[in-house]
Amino acid sequence: MGTSVVNNFDSSVLVHDSKCSDEVRQITSDDVVVWVDPLDGTYELVAAEGNISQQQEVTVLIGISYQGRPVAGVIHQPFWGTSAVGRTVWAIKETGVHGVEIVKSNSQRYAVTTRSHSTVHIHDTLNILKEKNLINDVEFVGGAGFKARYSDNSYPFSVLKCLEGAAAYVFPSPGCKKWDTCAPEAIITASGGKLTDISGNDLYYGADAQIPNNSGVLATAHWINHQEFVDCIPERIKVLVPELARN
């Protein structure tokens, strides 16, 4: 049965098996955790009413972590463009990102953040980033993967924006969960970018991980200095969203 399943994968996917590093190929299931959100962006799906731009923020998320860190991720957009099958963006550690054309750089350094969870701390942080000339504009969307445009569940949508021209996704507030960020982090890391909490700490995705990302999320494109953004976020904001110690 396993052979039958493997043989039915698209050859363009299977070819990357041989490109995986020895570390990835030797992973055992004991330390693997799969984070799944079968329908991210339920609000967008219900409220879209034929609005294609809003429907494309609906995503299916599959993130795979090993020893607490993301090694592979899939973000599927079932309503992408005019395609009958949507768009699937995916990545495996050290094999690159597939399904999307990654923007090399952008002179318009804009940040993306969520509209639905907007707080005074988010606005303060964005204003400081502007004052330091790290960004010159802000796009308010919904969430974290492609999930970052209109609803509580749009975080993955925002992280995809970092592959397509945005400088950063800035969310110095609780609100998203590990299943929101595992797949997007695997993908943005494979692109050369970075995703951490707002203090620059790696997120932990082990079986004993706390589910909420209480310490916020900061993602940056591959052409951005992530640490510059971390350093610009005031300590008074960082201390408001501390990550709880894992069990």
Order of alpha helices (4+ residues) and beta strands (2+ residues): alpha-alpha-alpha-beta-alpha-alpha-beta-beta-beta-beta-beta-alpha-beta-alpha-beta-alpha-beta-beta-alpha-alpha
